[in-house]
Amino acid sequence: MNLQRPVPAPTPRNTISKALCPSALRWCALFAATALGTLTLATQACAQQESGRPLWEIGAVGLGVSQQAYPGASESIGRALVIPFAIYRGELLRIEGGGANLRAMSTPRIELDLGISGSLGGRADDSVARRGMADLGTLVEIGPRLRWNITDPEQADRWRLDLPLRGVFDLSNGLATRGAVFEPELSYSHRDRGGWTYSTSISLVWANQAMNSLFYGVSANEATATRASYEANAGLLTTRLSGSVSRPLNRDTRLIAFGRVDSVHGAANQASPLVQQNTGLSAGLVLAYTWKQSEARAPD
């Protein structure tokens, strides 16, 4: 999206961000990260589970979310948004479940796709521990994901293991690189005959030093009498337990509630002065609506 006003001469690359409207940039970054962070949940919940699914579906989700500012923070960030979604189930390309999947590299049990997620940014002055430091930007994570469907994905009870490796970029700062994360995740889901779907997962988030420094590092010029300087280490960032429950309200509408607990107990930077508590809760509510779907059915 180009929000820059026309000028008589070309704008140097390093001044483009200054010419953009800050409020518009913050809104676009917030929208993108929240969309990425909830798109997986929404598309998985909205996607029809029976055989003979539509080739494509489009719709929208309305959501309210309260998210811990960062693992170890005592503050939370709350947002409410309406976000469109699209699902496509082609012969070779499938876009659903928060990723773009190349079916040529897929079997019923093993899949390799591109995973995307995001997290909201926050102002440093809104956090007691980070006051006077740089703001945390709105982050987007992109990278390959290897998925092992431990059980048949068409069964009512399903187990799977995801192994995503993602680069992290700051949408609030021109997609500046912030580091890399690896998050192995074991998940279980159950779907009953009444349409209720329950899921839970546990994951370990590992990050390189650059990524952990973003959350937990304190430079010498940021140190105060109550905040010692601290050099962050690479390693475990957080242990994460997630869960969701969803139910169809009618043929086209589904309600989803989800929650997540992050724990930095035993993490590589638990000793950072920016860690205020060992555990934190994020939760949200989603109303998903499928507006249109194709008459053509997706290939098996």
Secondary structure by P-SEA (a helix, b strand, c coil): cccccccccccccccccccccaaaaaaaaaaaaaaaacaaaaaaaaccccccccccccccccbbbbbcccccccbbbbbcbbbbbbbbbccccccccccccccccccccbbbbbbbbbbbbbbccccccccccccccbbbbbbbbbbbcccccccccccbbbbbbbbbbbccccccccbbbbbbbbbbbbbcccccccccbbbbbbbcaaaaaaccccccccccccccbbbbbccccbbbbbbbbbbbccccbbbbbbbbbbbcccccccccccccccbbbbcbbbbbbbcccccccccc
